């Protein structure tokens, strides 16, 4: 079978850098502390978990392990990483990692700025991967290329007025694509004037300072920069935590980070069993809509 | 443009959500021929099999009114120039068959006896001077006792899960002991408890509050209703609010009353139908005009016209059709558009544990523990400086991660500290919030915007609304009590707030509990419809929904909307059908 581009990339990124947020299937000690009522019991084994949840979950797990073959799975599942593969040197911060799908809205320079800004929101560090690893730029680029970017569900008829009071939200004749173009131009102008360089070329501390100033409304742009920052931050959250089919949350990085299991239908909808079983931690590798078999 | 004129029917229903669905079922069961006109599509459980998609449904608003085609304008006072909602935000009216009753959470309340007599009861207990001078609160023209059979009917049709606190005057511990008397127990026992709710429940009990399970339209067990409709149980998947229910456990018109209407053979549903005018001769409506799914104009003659779209479009259609006298805030005369109100969510508290995993992604829209000790007139308001109140609840409705990343206020909103905090607190936070009542005020109303138009060139609905001291004072009063409640859970860090925005803000989501504009009452001088939801000025027009509320109560509106729909159906089927004319 021809290897998909995504899979090739998955191998290019060392597991250590992407998967440390992975949640083991076995309950961990701290999970046992979550008991809200009743006595503590022996940790439940994975086999017991399957037994408890019935065939729905069992079928789900079988299907899930099957997906290992497609390299979409989590290292917490049984299959070990193939020993023969030596990962290439990671290229953090280079153009190679900034975006992974063909760009449909940003140009390369803009994608580099967006990637650098998103990384400051959710930075890779020793605790786990960051926005770049989660392909947040791919997500935002895709949204701007689609209905949302064009303002398909926004009311953009005039006349436009500056609000007399607070509480009126968006009152400019621009759709999100126009706002991003405007903001990226303004950020470039600002960074060149202050640092003589583009945002993505600044050092980490400079990037933090510049993003603080954008968030404080200090960078002149049409849609005030504090408003743009809120929009951008929201888009980063979406890129981290939306279903991976939208291009972000790559390898479930976002969901693993906050221990969100994703789509319960992909497990056979087991929550009705677990919700009031306060001694049984529910602790699985996340699954998305594409993992739902029916 | 060519116009198709259809054959006259007994009744035409404009907007097929909860109200329209209930009326469709009741009228067709009685043998009446009914056409339902719905602007959206017909979608049902099979269309939601892959709807555990927070981005598509909750963030990009799949099921809600498309404001590119039709929106609202807002101003905060009579002098300001109103500006349009250019994106959805503060509230999310539905579109498609089932309306907002598809993507609701399922919290299904009865209003208090006090809510129906707010003005007269307040005067009796606190004197007329206690009512704010600019408030236009009024009695509903119907009492709780009159509403009780209709509430009962709605709850048994929808299979509401809960615990009664008052059956025929007998107080029952474990239920809502403040509620009005019920004729019988809920049809279905309460939902399961989640981890955080057991903690909240214990905290509330430790402070002496009367905590009870929130009444829920998310079935915890299979149920067959009096119409013979059987539905399966909730999977606690945590995707209710803003989503459809793929298993049909969450009650909606789609899985309850509409199949009943369809089965009679007397109901025709037309989707993609945007009604823009009710034709009338000044005394009776004769037909409705709509753009069909192909963009053509169609006319549907009917002996009865039933207006059951969302609050705003009900009022807008009356104004566009020149029916009833528009309300004028400068004189206080007129009724259509009067007494627009909303819901007060201005107080909340959150607690952050260091060592818990509440698994909050397991949940259901109406899975909650509630206390009613500070709602309505359940507590003495002497000397407090405000009237009314709200219910207090902690819920487990499914903590989907784009929208639910709780962090203590001390944590910055981005960067390494934020990254660590969202991991730490995602599943270990607990919160409580309010559904506060909102009074009606002289200057807050609905009318047609003079400037902005919809996709058909018709004027948008203009909302004039802002927060008033009565509601601000309640938010400030209740915040410390919420804080104490969350502190009693043992959470290590607790934060609370009790402040409404400087001006009502159209941007952050607050509540799709808009009310008023076509209010009910006992006199044509101060209401649009009588207590059968029949227009005073047009005997054969019924307008049903939260637009009938003269002011808003401290609960979610759907239970009361459903009860009003059954009330209207009772009036049409058992009275009007035999003797057309005024029902009061």
Interface residues (C-beta under 8 A of the other chain):
Chain A: X21 X30 X31 X33 X34 X36 X37 X120 X121 X122 X123 X125 X127 X128 X130 X147 X148 X151 X152 X153 X154 X155 X156 X157 X159 X161 X163 X164 X165 X166 X167 X168 X169 X170 X171 X208 X211 X215 X233 X237 X238 X241 X242 X243 X246 X254 X255 X257 X258 X259 X260 X261 X262 X263 X264 X265 X269 X271 X272 X274 X275 X276 X278 X281 X282 X289 X292 X294
Chain B: X49 X50 X52 X53 X54 X55 X59 X60 X61 X66 X67 X68 X71 X74 X76 X80 X81 X83 X84 X85 X86 X87 X88 X89 X192 X193 X194 X195 X196 X198 X199 X233 X234 X235 X236 X237 X238 X246 X247 X355 X356 X357 X358 X359 X361 X362 X363 X399 X400 X401 X402 X405 X413 X414 X415 X416 X418 X419 X420 X422 X423 X426 X427 X451 X452 X453 X501 X502 X503 X504 X505 X506 X507
